[in-house]
């Protein structure tokens, strides 16, 4: 019989971001370019979200990269009471394939500057 080769990956998405983003001032927004590579014929919409680490308060961000697109701008909002300094966070890409959610994550640091 003819051998076949399988390549197994966690998700049909690839992306890179700098390890550190910012600064973003308390009470202000920062736009971050997000470019992804959709693999293996996957071309549906992808949700991109910012998830602060426990203890990092006052940071939010979310964008949806539409079907057929590979780039978007993640708007990171720092609340007026956001903790100043370097804040650990995760950028999560979520693709829906059938009934399954497939996630790709990237650990980052967001620099929050005082007003």
C-alpha positions, 0 to 999 in steps of 0.5 A: 500500500502507498504510505500517506503523511499526516500533518496535525496542527492545533489550529488553521491559524498562524500569527505573530505579534511583538512581545511588548505592545504600547505604551497606551495611556490610562483612559486612552486607546491603542490600535494594533495591527493584527495580520493572520495566515489562514491555513489549509483552505480555512477562510472564515471569520476569526475573533481576536481578543485581548485577555489580561492576566489575573491581576491586570485590570482595566484592559480590553480589546476585541476585533473580528477579522472577516471571512476572506480577510487576513488583517484587522486592527485590534483596539486596546482600551485602557480604562482610566483606572488601569494599572500602570506599568507592564501588564501580562496578557494573552491575545487569543484568535478563535476560529469556529470550524463546524461546532468546534472552537479552535484557539491560537494564543500569544503571550504579550506584555502591554505597557500602560502609561499613567495619564 
